[in-house]
Amino acid sequence: MSLDAFCAWLEASAIGTAIRENGLLFPSIESVHVVVITLMFGTIAIVDLRLLCVGSMHTRVSSLTKSLLPWTWGAFVVAAITGSLLFSSNAAAYAHNTFFRIKLLLMVGAALNMLVFHTVGMKSLPTWDALSRTPTGARVAGAISLLIWVGVVACGRWIGFTMLRLSF
């Protein structure tokens, strides 16, 4: 099945049609999406700023991640569900939107950055956890993560504005 055929099928589905045609569903889902993205970005930023030695300097990285990661993952799950619902309402337009595609690529980059950090960088966590200055690799991972997530949020806003222009 081609991307366009999948998008047409998704838009024609009961969920896609309901979200597109109901005046309250899309803005309600979008509001939840924005709130959970804010929560997710906020928790990620707190950890990244700690890795960059800018904030939460009196808190161990392990303590910070232990308390914040459940919130991050919970927000991510809700954001993925609400984002998928929003996508279903106008799948073809989203799929061909440049900012949507960049957002997805940035999210893949964020996942790879997190995977590398958690499989490589976190192995040495016990040796630097209590230090005020994190190792260079941790600071680089934090900077990359922060930049990527700022890009994800910016692209999300640009999607809204470019989709708005497409609808006129």
HUFENMO-V950753 format. One record per residue. RES is the residue in three letters. PHI is phi in whole degrees, -180 to 180 (* if undefined). Layout:
res: (RES/RES)
phi: (PHI/PHI)
This chain:
res: (MET/SER/LEU/ASP/ALA/PHE/CYS/ALA/TRP/LEU/GLU/ALA/SER/ALA/ILE/GLY/THR/ALA/ILE/ARG/GLU/ASN/GLY/LEU/LEU/PHE/PRO/SER/ILE/GLU/SER/VAL/HIS/VAL/VAL/VAL/ILE/THR/LEU/MET/PHE/GLY/THR/ILE/ALA/ILE/VAL/ASP/LEU/ARG/LEU/LEU/CYS/VAL/GLY/SER/MET/HIS/THR/ARG/VAL/SER/SER/LEU/THR/LYS/SER/LEU/LEU/PRO/TRP/THR/TRP/GLY/ALA/PHE/VAL/VAL/ALA/ALA/ILE/THR/GLY/SER/LEU/LEU/PHE/SER/SER/ASN/ALA/ALA/ALA/TYR/ALA/HIS/ASN/THR/PHE/PHE/ARG/ILE/LYS/LEU/LEU/LEU/MET/VAL/GLY/ALA/ALA/LEU/ASN/MET/LEU/VAL/PHE/HIS/THR/VAL/GLY/MET/LYS/SER/LEU/PRO/THR/TRP/ASP/ALA/LEU/SER/ARG/THR/PRO/THR/GLY/ALA/ARG/VAL/ALA/GLY/ALA/ILE/SER/LEU/LEU/ILE/TRP/VAL/GLY/VAL/VAL/ALA/CYS/GLY/ARG/TRP/ILE/GLY/PHE/THR/MET/LEU/ARG/LEU/SER/PHE)
phi: (*/-76/-60/-64/-66/-62/-63/-63/-63/-64/-62/-81/-64/-59/-68/-59/-65/-61/-66/-69/-94/-90/-67/-104/-64/-59/-65/-68/-64/-63/-64/-63/-59/-65/-64/-73/-64/-61/-62/-63/-61/-62/-70/-65/-62/-61/-67/-63/-66/-67/-63/-82/64/-110/-142/53/-67/-94/-116/-64/-58/-63/-67/-64/-67/-63/-84/-97/-59/-61/-67/-62/-66/-62/-65/-62/-61/-65/-64/-66/-67/-67/-63/-65/-63/-62/-57/-63/-74/-156/-56/-64/-65/-64/-61/-103/-83/-59/-69/-64/-65/-63/-59/-63/-63/-63/-67/-64/-61/-63/-64/-65/-60/-66/-61/-63/-62/-75/-91/-106/-66/-74/-62/-96/-53/-58/-81/-121/-54/-90/-71/-74/-111/-76/-63/-55/-59/-67/-66/-63/-61/-64/-66/-61/-59/-61/-64/-63/-70/-63/-64/-62/-65/-62/-63/-58/-68/-64/-58/-58/-72/-74/-69/-62/-66/-68/-85/-88)
